[in-house]
Amino acid sequence: MNKKNDKKYEWIGDAESTIEAPNNKHSERYYEPNRDYDTDYKPTKDDIKTFPDLQNGPSSLIQGAPVAIQQVGIHNFRLPLKYDKREGGDIELETQVTGTVSLAAHKKGINMSRIMRSFYKYKDEKVYNKLDKILLNYKDDLETFDARIGLHFSYPILQSSLRSKNSGYQYYNCTLESNIDNKGDIIKFLHFDFVYSSACPCSYELAEHAKKYRNKITVSHSQRSVARISIKFENTVWIEDLQEMCINALKTETQVIVKREDEMAFAELNGSYLKFVEDAARLLYEQLVNDTRVKDFRVICSHQESLHSHDAVSVILAPNSKFSNHVPHEFWSSLIHTS
């Protein structure tokens, strides 16, 4: 045997709780950790004060450049929250929360759990008209100079069928957003998705021409389309208000429960309200610009073409808008309506 590799070992403690250690001057006594979960351990407040807390540690622990971070926080934290309804009462909806704050250059990090705890304080209250209160509480809890929250949810509104006596729930993707800056100024936004049918005027005219002059049966093209409306508001603008503005502007909302008479009605409705993507944007603009509660807005329309392998899109802003007209690729992709 090679004596150079012939190591001597000794047992330290009992066989169940220890491992072998080399018997030489460099060896250390090593005790195997106890891997049994301790169900009886309840740390006291004094115990907790002794626990390591690297995230809230001193600036000497900062990795990378010691500069301010504009936003840091959590995304897609879920809980049920209650929302006021226009007709009175409330509805409880699963909500995806995005909560961020700014971080000063001298701070290592934030306590992420405080963001979640801030929202749980309001889990039994109606939140639609309490955004200011929630935001201020959240900002104070995290001891920061500005903060942002976004509440994303799917809001149901009962829709009647066009001609039959049926009705079903249409769901609208909504995000309620509120920001507070270092001056204490609060800005509130509502983002609302409306799904509709867009029948192409050009396709319709060409189809009619083929039928009239060549006796050819034709089907002009239409497609599912999405308008994402973002508004800045101060006084309450209800989700139901935005839904009604969209219906008044575009007329051709997709349907929930459809019998044959409803399908015929929908075909007639599309024929009565043909629209290009440019038309859709201007029709929505006309509704929003005349509502004094809406302080600023942006409308983004995406017609997900049945003729082309690409979408037709448009963006329109309120006069003197602070919204950006730049829409990145990822944002356009998010307009594809998915279940």
C-alpha positions as CSV (number, residue, x, y, z in Angstrom):
1,M,0.0,0.0,0.0
2,N,1.2,3.5,-0.8
3,K,1.9,4.9,2.7
4,K,1.7,8.5,1.3
5,N,-2.0,8.0,0.8
6,D,-2.6,5.8,3.8
7,K,-4.6,8.3,6.0
8,K,-5.6,7.6,9.6
9,Y,-9.2,8.6,10.6
10,E,-10.8,9.0,14.0
11,W,-14.5,9.2,14.9
12,I,-15.6,12.3,16.6
13,G,-18.8,11.9,18.6
14,D,-21.2,9.1,17.8
15,A,-21.6,7.5,14.4
16,E,-25.1,9.0,13.7
17,S,-24.1,12.6,14.2
18,T,-20.5,12.9,13.0
19,I,-18.2,12.2,10.1
20,E,-14.6,11.0,9.9
21,A,-11.8,13.5,10.2
22,P,-8.2,13.0,9.1
23,N,-5.9,12.3,12.1
24,N,-3.2,14.9,11.5
25,K,-2.2,18.3,12.9
26,H,-4.4,20.1,10.3
27,S,-7.6,18.2,10.9
28,E,-10.5,19.9,12.6
29,R,-13.3,18.5,14.7
30,Y,-16.4,18.6,12.5
31,Y,-19.9,17.9,13.8
32,E,-22.6,16.9,11.3
33,P,-25.5,19.4,11.5
34,N,-28.8,18.3,13.0
35,R,-31.1,18.0,10.0
36,D,-34.4,17.5,11.9
37,Y,-36.8,20.4,11.5
38,D,-37.5,21.9,15.0
39,T,-41.2,22.4,15.2
40,D,-40.9,23.7,18.8
41,Y,-38.5,26.6,18.2
42,K,-40.3,29.9,18.5
43,P,-37.8,32.8,18.4
44,T,-38.5,35.8,20.6
45,K,-38.3,39.4,19.5
46,D,-34.9,39.6,21.1
47,D,-33.8,36.5,19.3
48,I,-34.9,38.0,15.9
49,K,-32.8,41.1,16.6
50,T,-29.7,38.9,16.6
51,F,-30.5,37.3,13.2
52,P,-28.3,38.4,10.2
53,D,-30.0,40.9,8.0
54,L,-27.7,41.5,5.0
55,Q,-30.4,43.1,2.8
56,N,-30.7,46.0,5.2
57,G,-27.0,46.1,6.1
58,P,-24.6,49.0,5.9
59,S,-23.4,50.6,2.7
60,S,-20.1,48.8,3.0
61,L,-21.9,45.6,1.9
62,I,-23.0,47.1,-1.4
63,Q,-21.8,45.2,-4.5
64,G,-21.2,47.2,-7.6
65,A,-21.4,50.9,-8.0
66,P,-22.9,52.7,-4.9
67,V,-25.5,54.6,-6.9
68,A,-29.3,55.1,-6.5
69,I,-31.7,52.6,-8.0
70,Q,-34.9,54.0,-9.6
71,Q,-37.1,51.0,-8.9
72,V,-36.7,47.9,-6.8
73,G,-39.4,45.7,-5.4
74,I,-41.7,42.8,-6.3
75,H,-43.8,41.7,-9.3
76,N,-46.7,39.2,-9.6
77,F,-47.4,38.9,-5.8
78,R,-51.0,37.7,-5.7
79,L,-53.8,38.1,-3.3
80,P,-57.6,38.7,-3.4
81,L,-58.6,42.4,-3.1
82,K,-62.0,44.1,-3.1
83,Y,-62.9,46.7,-5.7
84,D,-65.8,49.2,-5.7
85,K,-68.4,48.8,-8.4
86,R,-70.1,51.7,-10.1
87,E,-73.6,50.6,-9.2
88,G,-72.6,50.1,-5.5
89,G,-71.2,47.2,-3.6
90,D,-67.9,45.5,-4.3
91,I,-66.3,42.5,-6.0
92,E,-63.4,40.5,-4.8
93,L,-60.8,39.6,-7.5
94,E,-57.5,37.9,-7.6
95,T,-55.0,40.7,-8.0
96,Q,-51.4,40.6,-9.3
97,V,-49.4,43.2,-7.5
98,T,-46.3,45.1,-8.6
99,G,-44.8,47.2,-5.9
100,T,-41.5,49.1,-6.2
101,V,-39.7,51.9,-4.5
102,S,-36.6,54.0,-5.2
103,L,-33.4,53.1,-3.3
104,A,-30.9,55.7,-2.2
105,A,-27.3,55.2,-3.1
106,H,-26.1,54.6,0.4
107,K,-28.7,51.8,1.1
108,K,-27.9,48.1,0.5
109,G,-31.4,47.0,-0.2
110,I,-35.1,47.0,1.0
111,N,-37.2,44.7,3.1
112,M,-39.3,43.0,0.3
113,S,-41.8,41.5,2.8
114,R,-42.9,44.9,3.9
115,I,-44.4,45.5,0.4
116,M,-46.6,42.4,0.8
117,R,-47.5,43.3,4.4
118,S,-48.6,46.7,3.3
119,F,-51.2,45.2,1.0
120,Y,-52.4,42.7,3.5
121,K,-53.4,45.6,5.7
122,Y,-56.1,46.4,3.1
123,K,-57.2,42.9,2.1
124,D,-60.6,43.4,3.7
125,E,-61.2,46.9,2.4
126,K,-62.3,48.2,-1.0
127,V,-59.2,49.5,-2.7
128,Y,-60.4,51.3,-5.8
129,N,-60.8,54.7,-4.0
130,K,-58.1,54.0,-1.4
131,L,-55.0,54.1,-3.7
132,D,-53.7,57.3,-2.1
133,K,-53.9,55.9,1.4
134,I,-52.3,52.6,0.4
135,L,-49.5,54.2,-1.4
136,L,-48.6,56.6,1.4
137,N,-48.7,53.8,3.9
138,Y,-46.5,51.7,1.7
139,K,-44.0,54.5,1.1
140,D,-43.7,55.2,4.9
141,D,-43.3,51.5,5.7
142,L,-40.3,51.2,3.3
143,E,-38.9,54.7,4.3
144,T,-38.3,55.8,0.7
145,F,-38.7,59.0,-1.2
146,D,-40.9,57.7,-4.0
147,A,-43.0,54.6,-4.6
148,R,-45.1,52.9,-7.3
149,I,-47.9,50.3,-7.2
150,G,-49.7,48.4,-9.9
151,L,-52.7,46.2,-9.3
152,H,-53.5,43.9,-12.3
153,F,-56.8,42.0,-12.4
154,S,-59.5,40.8,-14.7
155,Y,-62.8,42.6,-14.2
156,P,-66.2,40.9,-15.1
157,I,-69.1,42.9,-16.6
158,L,-72.3,41.1,-17.6
159,Q,-72.9,41.4,-21.4
160,S,-76.3,40.8,-23.0
161,S,-76.4,38.9,-26.3
162,L,-77.3,41.0,-29.3
163,R,-80.7,39.5,-30.2
164,S,-81.3,36.4,-28.0
165,K,-82.3,36.7,-24.4
166,N,-78.9,35.4,-23.1
167,S,-76.1,37.0,-21.2
168,G,-72.6,36.2,-20.0
169,Y,-69.7,37.7,-18.3
170,Q,-67.1,39.5,-20.4
171,Y,-63.7,39.9,-18.6
172,Y,-61.6,43.0,-19.0
173,N,-57.8,43.1,-18.3
174,C,-57.2,46.1,-16.1
175,T,-54.2,47.6,-14.2
176,L,-54.7,50.3,-11.6
177,E,-51.5,52.2,-11.1
178,S,-50.4,54.9,-8.6
179,N,-47.1,56.7,-8.2
180,I,-45.9,59.1,-5.6
181,D,-42.7,61.2,-6.0
182,N,-40.3,62.8,-3.5
183,K,-42.5,65.9,-3.4
184,G,-45.5,63.9,-2.3
185,D,-47.4,64.3,-5.6
186,I,-49.6,61.4,-6.4
187,I,-50.5,60.4,-10.0
188,K,-53.2,57.7,-10.7
189,F,-53.6,55.7,-13.9
190,L,-56.0,53.1,-15.2
191,H,-55.0,50.8,-18.1
192,F,-57.9,48.9,-19.7
193,D,-58.0,46.4,-22.6
194,F,-61.1,46.2,-24.9
195,V,-61.4,43.3,-27.3
196,Y,-63.4,44.0,-30.5
197,S,-63.9,42.9,-34.1
198,S,-62.5,45.0,-36.9
199,A,-63.9,44.4,-40.4
200,C,-61.7,45.8,-43.1
201,P,-63.4,48.5,-45.3
202,C,-61.0,47.8,-48.2
203,S,-61.7,44.0,-48.1
204,Y,-65.4,44.7,-48.0
205,E,-65.4,46.9,-51.1
206,L,-63.3,44.5,-53.1
207,A,-65.6,41.6,-52.1
208,E,-68.6,43.6,-53.2
209,H,-66.9,44.4,-56.5
210,A,-66.2,40.7,-57.2
211,K,-69.8,39.8,-56.4
212,K,-71.3,42.6,-58.5
213,Y,-69.1,42.3,-61.6
214,R,-68.0,38.7,-61.7
215,N,-70.7,36.9,-59.7
216,K,-68.1,35.5,-57.3
217,I,-69.0,34.5,-53.7
218,T,-66.7,36.3,-51.3
219,V,-66.0,36.7,-47.6
220,S,-64.4,40.0,-46.6
221,H,-61.9,39.7,-43.8
222,S,-62.3,40.8,-40.1
223,Q,-60.3,39.9,-37.0
224,R,-60.2,40.0,-33.3
225,S,-58.6,43.3,-32.2
226,V,-57.4,44.9,-29.0
227,A,-57.4,48.5,-27.8
228,R,-55.4,49.3,-24.7
229,I,-56.5,52.5,-23.2
230,S,-54.4,54.2,-20.5
231,I,-55.8,57.2,-18.7
232,K,-54.5,59.5,-16.0
233,F,-57.3,60.6,-13.7
234,E,-58.0,62.4,-10.4
235,N,-61.8,62.0,-9.8
236,T,-63.1,58.5,-10.2
237,V,-63.4,57.0,-13.7
238,W,-65.1,53.7,-13.3
239,I,-64.1,50.6,-15.3
240,E,-67.7,50.4,-16.4
241,D,-67.3,54.0,-17.8
242,L,-64.4,53.0,-19.9
243,Q,-66.2,49.9,-21.2
244,E,-69.1,52.1,-22.3
245,M,-66.9,54.6,-24.0
246,C,-65.3,51.8,-26.0
247,I,-68.7,50.3,-27.0
248,N,-69.9,53.7,-28.0
249,A,-66.8,54.4,-30.1
250,L,-66.2,51.0,-31.8
251,K,-69.7,49.2,-31.6
252,T,-68.3,45.7,-32.4
253,E,-67.2,44.2,-29.1
254,T,-66.6,40.5,-29.2
255,Q,-69.5,38.4,-27.8
256,V,-69.9,35.9,-24.9
257,I,-73.0,33.8,-25.6
258,V,-74.1,33.6,-29.2
259,K,-77.1,31.9,-30.9
260,R,-77.8,32.0,-34.6
261,E,-79.7,35.2,-34.4
262,D,-76.8,36.8,-32.5
263,E,-74.3,35.6,-35.0
264,M,-76.4,37.2,-37.8
265,A,-76.6,40.4,-35.8
266,F,-72.8,40.4,-35.3
267,A,-72.3,40.1,-39.0
268,E,-74.6,43.0,-39.7
269,L,-73.0,45.0,-36.9
270,N,-69.5,44.5,-38.5
271,G,-70.9,45.5,-41.9
272,S,-72.4,48.7,-40.4
273,Y,-69.2,49.7,-38.6
274,L,-66.2,48.9,-40.9
275,K,-63.0,50.2,-39.6
276,F,-59.3,50.5,-40.2
277,V,-56.9,50.6,-37.2
278,E,-56.6,54.4,-37.8
279,D,-60.3,54.7,-37.5
280,A,-60.4,52.8,-34.3
281,A,-57.8,55.1,-32.7
282,R,-59.6,58.3,-33.7
283,L,-63.0,57.0,-32.6
284,L,-61.7,56.2,-29.1
285,Y,-59.9,59.6,-29.0
286,E,-63.2,61.3,-29.7
287,Q,-64.8,59.7,-26.6
288,L,-61.9,60.3,-24.2
289,V,-61.0,63.8,-25.2
290,N,-64.5,65.0,-24.2
291,D,-64.5,63.5,-20.7
292,T,-63.3,66.1,-18.2
293,R,-62.3,63.5,-15.6
294,V,-59.7,62.1,-18.0
295,K,-56.6,64.4,-17.6
296,D,-54.4,62.6,-20.1
297,F,-54.6,59.4,-22.2
298,R,-53.0,57.1,-24.7
299,V,-54.8,54.7,-27.0
300,I,-53.0,51.7,-28.6
301,C,-54.9,49.6,-31.1
302,S,-53.8,46.3,-32.6
303,H,-55.8,44.6,-35.4
304,Q,-54.5,41.0,-35.5
305,E,-55.0,40.5,-39.1
306,S,-56.7,37.5,-40.7
307,L,-55.4,38.6,-44.2
308,H,-51.8,39.3,-43.3
309,S,-49.2,37.4,-41.2
310,H,-48.6,40.6,-39.2
311,D,-50.7,43.0,-37.1
312,A,-51.9,46.5,-38.0
313,V,-51.3,48.9,-35.2
314,S,-51.8,52.5,-34.2
315,V,-51.0,54.9,-31.3
316,I,-52.8,58.1,-30.5
317,L,-52.2,60.5,-27.6
318,A,-54.3,63.2,-25.9
319,P,-53.3,66.9,-26.7
320,N,-50.1,67.8,-24.9
321,S,-49.9,64.3,-23.5
322,K,-47.1,63.1,-21.1
323,F,-47.5,59.6,-22.3
324,S,-44.9,58.2,-24.6
325,N,-45.8,57.4,-28.2
326,H,-42.9,54.9,-28.2
327,V,-44.2,51.3,-27.9
328,P,-41.5,48.5,-27.6
329,H,-41.8,45.2,-29.3
330,E,-42.6,43.3,-26.1
331,F,-45.6,45.7,-25.4
332,W,-47.1,45.0,-28.8
333,S,-46.8,41.3,-28.3
334,S,-48.6,41.6,-25.0
335,L,-51.7,42.8,-26.8
336,I,-52.3,39.4,-28.3
337,H,-55.5,38.4,-26.5
338,T,-54.9,35.2,-24.5
339,S,-57.1,33.4,-22.1
